[in-house]
């Protein structure tokens, strides 16, 4: 009897782990294959569905599996016994779990939508190099995603989130265009970075060659050369301060460059490289702009340095949470 209970507890724990993994947005192809295989067992599938329901509606996750598992609930007696133990097990931690569930789902929703649109994407802290069909290279920063559509007449890449650096192959005569937040960057003979902010503002910087940038597709375009930068939002594009070409997309080499940025923006830059939440309980509007160079693989050190420089306190909590006050 005890062994049976232990086995059931282990299945429930595994189901819970899988639900949380999917909600985190970090599940890779190998993870998805393992989950799909695990779900072929009816008892496993039932436990997964029960966990999924507890964490609210994660029905979008079903789209990640090639085959749908038909789940037949156990007999009424077994369901009562399982449900009773389930309520007893989770009743004591429902309040704390609800807060964590809300946070996980808030973070997971956009990632799930991106998975359905993206051809290539990265998780938190990951930097990935992708070779496109024409031989061009795209390097994706942490938490970035692109969709690729090489239709007749053009090579189109849509930046769905984050940042990407492109080194374009010119053996293909079709124009190479990057679409982000309604605007367009078209290659002339170049390597360049396109960065999409959470506000749907976009920055373009050229490391070599030249590009044309328009705030809207088909709109008037600005021509950029090496070191030039443009920022566009709401259809309007404007030049901003030039940058050294070796600093364009420095994150490719593990460096995070903060150059005279408002403190709130600097913290947001660092946050993209860590999985745990960062809560800022301070008014940053009066803080001085900051300039620094940090390592992308040590975001916590960067946050500690930014907080200390602004006279703020940094507190580390369990589960990777950081509070700046």
C-alpha positions as CSV (number, residue, x, y, z in Angstrom):
1,X,0.0,0.0,0.0
2,X,2.8,2.4,0.9
3,X,4.7,1.6,-2.3
4,X,1.5,2.3,-4.3
5,X,1.1,5.6,-2.6
6,X,4.8,6.5,-3.2
7,X,4.5,5.7,-6.9
8,X,1.4,7.9,-7.1
9,X,3.2,10.7,-5.3
10,X,6.1,10.4,-7.7
11,X,3.8,10.6,-10.8
12,X,2.1,13.7,-9.4
13,X,5.5,15.3,-8.7
14,X,6.7,14.5,-12.2
15,X,3.5,15.9,-13.7
16,X,3.9,19.1,-11.6
17,X,7.5,19.5,-12.8
18,X,6.5,19.1,-16.4
19,X,3.7,21.7,-16.1
20,X,6.1,24.2,-14.5
21,X,8.7,23.5,-17.1
22,X,6.2,24.3,-19.9
23,X,5.0,27.4,-18.0
24,X,8.6,28.6,-17.8
25,X,9.0,28.7,-21.5
26,X,12.4,26.9,-21.3
27,X,11.3,23.5,-22.6
28,X,13.5,22.5,-25.5
29,X,12.8,19.9,-28.2
30,X,14.3,17.1,-26.1
31,X,12.0,18.1,-23.2
32,X,8.9,18.1,-25.4
33,X,9.8,14.6,-26.7
34,X,10.3,13.3,-23.2
35,X,6.9,14.8,-22.0
36,X,5.1,13.4,-25.0
37,X,6.5,10.0,-24.3
38,X,5.6,10.2,-20.7
39,X,2.0,11.2,-21.5
40,X,1.5,7.9,-23.4
41,X,0.7,6.3,-20.0
42,X,-2.9,7.0,-19.1
43,X,-2.2,7.5,-15.4
44,X,0.5,10.0,-16.3
45,X,-1.7,11.9,-18.7
46,X,-4.5,12.1,-16.0
47,X,-2.0,13.4,-13.4
48,X,-0.7,16.0,-15.9
49,X,-4.3,17.2,-16.7
50,X,-5.1,17.5,-13.0
51,X,-1.9,19.5,-12.4
52,X,-2.6,21.6,-15.5
53,X,-6.1,22.4,-14.3
54,X,-4.7,23.4,-10.9
55,X,-2.4,25.9,-12.5
56,X,-5.3,27.3,-14.5
57,X,-5.9,26.8,-18.1
58,X,-2.7,25.9,-20.0
59,X,-4.6,24.4,-22.9
60,X,-2.2,26.2,-25.3
61,X,0.5,23.7,-24.3
62,X,-1.4,20.9,-26.1
63,X,-0.3,22.5,-29.4
64,X,3.2,21.5,-28.6
65,X,2.5,17.8,-29.0
66,X,2.2,16.1,-32.3
67,X,-0.4,13.6,-31.0
68,X,-3.1,14.3,-28.6
69,X,-3.5,11.9,-25.7
70,X,-7.1,10.8,-25.1
71,X,-7.5,10.8,-21.3
72,X,-10.1,8.5,-19.8
73,X,-10.7,9.4,-16.1
74,X,-10.4,6.5,-13.7
75,X,-13.4,4.8,-12.1
76,X,-15.5,6.9,-9.7
77,X,-14.1,5.2,-6.6
78,X,-10.5,5.9,-7.7
79,X,-11.3,9.5,-8.6
80,X,-12.8,10.1,-5.2
81,X,-9.7,8.6,-3.5
82,X,-7.3,10.6,-5.6
83,X,-9.3,13.8,-5.3
84,X,-9.4,13.5,-1.6
85,X,-5.7,13.1,-1.3
86,X,-5.2,15.9,-3.8
87,X,-7.2,18.4,-1.7
88,X,-5.4,17.3,1.4
89,X,-2.0,17.7,-0.2
90,X,-2.6,21.1,-1.8
91,X,-5.0,22.7,0.7
92,X,-2.2,23.9,3.0
93,X,-0.2,25.5,0.2
94,X,-2.9,26.8,-2.1
95,X,-2.5,30.4,-1.1
96,X,1.2,30.5,-1.7
97,X,0.9,28.4,-4.9
98,X,-1.7,30.7,-6.3
99,X,0.7,33.7,-6.3
100,X,3.4,31.6,-7.9
101,X,0.9,30.2,-10.5
102,X,-0.2,33.7,-11.5
103,X,3.4,34.8,-12.0
104,X,4.3,31.7,-14.0
105,X,1.3,32.0,-16.2
106,X,1.9,35.7,-16.8
107,X,5.4,34.9,-18.0
108,X,4.4,31.8,-19.9
109,X,1.6,33.3,-22.0
110,X,3.7,35.4,-24.3
111,X,6.3,32.6,-24.6
112,X,3.6,30.1,-25.7
113,X,2.3,32.5,-28.4
114,X,5.9,33.0,-29.6
115,X,6.5,29.3,-29.9
116,X,3.6,29.1,-32.3
117,X,5.1,31.9,-34.5
118,X,8.8,31.6,-34.2
119,X,11.2,29.5,-36.3
120,X,14.1,30.2,-33.9
121,X,14.1,31.4,-30.3
122,X,16.3,31.5,-27.3
123,X,15.6,31.1,-23.6
124,X,16.9,33.3,-20.8
125,X,20.6,33.7,-20.8
126,X,21.1,31.8,-24.1
127,X,22.8,33.2,-27.2
128,X,22.3,31.2,-30.4
129,X,23.7,31.4,-33.9
130,X,21.4,30.3,-36.7
131,X,22.4,29.8,-40.3
132,X,19.5,30.7,-42.6
133,X,18.6,29.0,-45.8
134,X,20.6,31.5,-48.0
135,X,23.7,31.2,-45.9
136,X,23.1,34.4,-44.0
137,X,23.8,34.3,-40.2
138,X,21.4,35.4,-37.5
139,X,22.7,35.6,-33.9
140,X,19.9,35.8,-31.3
141,X,20.3,37.4,-27.9
142,X,18.8,36.1,-24.7
143,X,14.9,35.8,-24.8
144,X,14.7,36.6,-28.5
145,X,12.7,35.1,-31.4
146,X,12.5,35.4,-35.1
147,X,10.3,34.0,-37.9
148,X,11.8,33.4,-41.3
149,X,9.8,33.7,-44.6
150,X,11.9,33.4,-47.8
151,X,9.1,34.0,-50.3
152,X,9.6,34.5,-54.0
153,X,11.0,38.0,-54.4
154,X,12.4,38.7,-50.9
155,X,14.1,37.2,-47.9
156,X,12.0,38.3,-44.9
157,X,12.9,37.8,-41.2
158,X,10.5,39.1,-38.5
159,X,12.0,40.0,-35.2
160,X,9.3,38.9,-32.8
161,X,11.1,39.7,-29.6
162,X,14.5,40.7,-28.3
163,X,17.6,41.3,-30.3
164,X,19.3,39.8,-33.3
165,X,22.5,40.5,-35.3
166,X,22.5,39.6,-39.0
167,X,25.4,39.0,-41.3
168,X,23.8,38.8,-44.8
169,X,24.9,36.6,-47.6
170,X,24.9,38.4,-50.9
171,X,24.9,35.3,-53.2
172,X,21.1,35.6,-53.3
173,X,19.7,38.5,-55.4
174,X,16.4,38.8,-53.4
175,X,16.4,41.7,-51.0
176,X,17.0,40.8,-47.3
177,X,14.6,42.6,-45.0
178,X,14.1,42.5,-41.2
179,X,10.6,43.5,-40.0
180,X,10.1,44.6,-36.4
181,X,7.2,46.5,-34.8
182,X,5.8,47.6,-38.1
183,X,9.1,49.0,-39.4
184,X,11.6,47.6,-41.9
185,X,15.4,47.3,-42.1
186,X,16.7,46.4,-45.6
187,X,20.2,45.2,-46.2
188,X,22.4,46.9,-48.8
189,X,25.8,45.3,-48.0
190,X,26.1,44.8,-44.3
191,X,26.1,43.2,-40.9
192,X,23.7,44.9,-38.5
193,X,21.7,44.6,-35.2
194,X,18.0,45.0,-34.8
195,X,16.8,45.3,-31.2
196,X,13.1,45.4,-30.2
197,X,12.2,46.9,-26.9
198,X,9.2,45.9,-24.7
199,X,7.6,49.3,-25.7
200,X,7.8,48.2,-29.3
201,X,10.4,50.8,-30.1
202,X,13.2,49.4,-32.3
203,X,16.9,50.3,-32.6
204,X,19.1,49.5,-35.5
205,X,22.9,49.7,-35.5
206,X,25.3,48.9,-38.3
207,X,28.6,47.1,-37.7
208,X,29.7,47.2,-41.4
209,X,28.3,48.1,-44.8
210,X,24.9,49.9,-45.1
211,X,21.2,49.5,-44.6
212,X,18.0,51.4,-45.2
213,X,15.6,51.8,-42.3
214,X,12.0,52.9,-42.4
215,X,9.6,53.3,-39.5
216,X,6.9,51.7,-41.6
217,X,7.0,49.3,-44.5
218,X,7.1,51.2,-47.7
219,X,7.7,54.5,-45.9
220,X,10.6,57.0,-46.4
221,X,13.9,55.3,-45.5
222,X,17.1,56.5,-43.8
223,X,20.4,55.2,-45.1
224,X,22.8,54.1,-42.4
225,X,26.5,53.3,-42.6
226,X,28.9,51.6,-40.2
227,X,28.5,53.0,-36.7
228,X,25.2,54.7,-37.4
229,X,22.1,54.0,-35.3
230,X,18.4,54.7,-35.8
231,X,15.5,54.4,-33.4
232,X,11.9,54.1,-34.6
233,X,8.6,53.9,-32.8
234,X,5.0,54.5,-34.0
235,X,6.2,54.8,-37.5
236,X,8.7,57.5,-37.0
237,X,12.4,56.9,-37.4
238,X,15.2,59.2,-36.1
239,X,18.9,59.0,-35.9
240,X,20.6,58.6,-32.5
241,X,24.2,58.8,-31.3
242,X,26.7,56.8,-33.3
243,X,28.5,53.9,-31.8
244,X,31.9,52.2,-32.3
245,X,31.4,49.3,-34.7
246,X,33.1,46.9,-32.2
247,X,30.3,47.7,-29.7
248,X,27.5,46.8,-32.0
249,X,25.8,43.7,-30.6
250,X,28.6,43.3,-28.0
251,X,26.3,40.7,-26.3
252,X,27.4,38.2,-28.9
253,X,30.8,38.1,-27.1
254,X,29.3,38.0,-23.6
255,X,29.5,41.7,-22.9
256,X,26.6,43.9,-21.8
257,X,27.4,47.6,-22.6
258,X,25.5,50.2,-20.7
259,X,26.2,53.6,-22.2
260,X,24.7,56.7,-20.4
261,X,21.4,54.9,-19.9
262,X,18.8,55.8,-17.3
263,X,19.1,53.4,-14.3
264,X,15.7,51.8,-15.0
265,X,16.7,51.0,-18.5
266,X,20.0,49.6,-17.4
267,X,18.3,47.3,-14.9
268,X,15.9,46.2,-17.6
269,X,18.8,45.3,-19.8
270,X,20.4,43.1,-17.1
271,X,17.0,41.4,-16.3
272,X,16.9,39.8,-19.7
273,X,19.8,37.6,-18.7
274,X,18.3,36.1,-15.5
275,X,15.4,33.7,-14.9
276,X,14.3,35.0,-11.5
277,X,12.2,38.1,-11.1
278,X,13.7,41.5,-10.2
279,X,11.4,43.8,-8.1
280,X,12.4,47.4,-7.9
281,X,10.8,49.2,-4.9
282,X,12.4,52.6,-5.5
283,X,11.9,55.7,-7.5
284,X,14.5,55.6,-10.2
285,X,13.5,58.8,-12.0
286,X,16.0,60.9,-10.2
287,X,18.9,58.5,-10.5
288,X,21.8,59.5,-12.7
289,X,22.4,57.8,-16.0
290,X,24.9,55.0,-15.8
291,X,27.7,53.6,-18.0
292,X,29.4,50.3,-17.4
293,X,30.4,47.0,-19.0
294,X,29.0,43.8,-17.5
295,X,29.3,40.1,-18.3
296,X,26.0,38.6,-19.6
297,X,26.6,35.4,-17.6
298,X,26.8,37.2,-14.3
299,X,23.7,39.3,-14.2
300,X,23.4,39.3,-10.4
301,X,26.8,40.9,-10.1
302,X,25.7,43.6,-12.6
303,X,22.5,44.3,-10.5
304,X,24.5,44.5,-7.3
305,X,26.9,47.0,-8.9
306,X,24.0,49.1,-10.3
307,X,22.3,49.2,-7.0
308,X,25.4,50.1,-5.0
309,X,26.2,52.9,-7.5
310,X,22.8,54.4,-7.0
311,X,22.8,54.0,-3.2
312,X,20.2,51.3,-3.2
313,X,20.0,48.1,-1.3
314,X,19.8,44.7,-3.0
315,X,18.1,41.7,-1.3
316,X,18.3,38.2,-2.5
317,X,15.3,35.9,-1.8
318,X,14.7,32.2,-2.5
319,X,13.8,31.0,-6.0
320,X,16.2,33.6,-7.5
321,X,14.1,36.7,-6.6
322,X,15.9,39.9,-6.2
323,X,14.5,43.1,-4.6
324,X,16.1,46.5,-5.1
325,X,15.0,49.2,-2.7
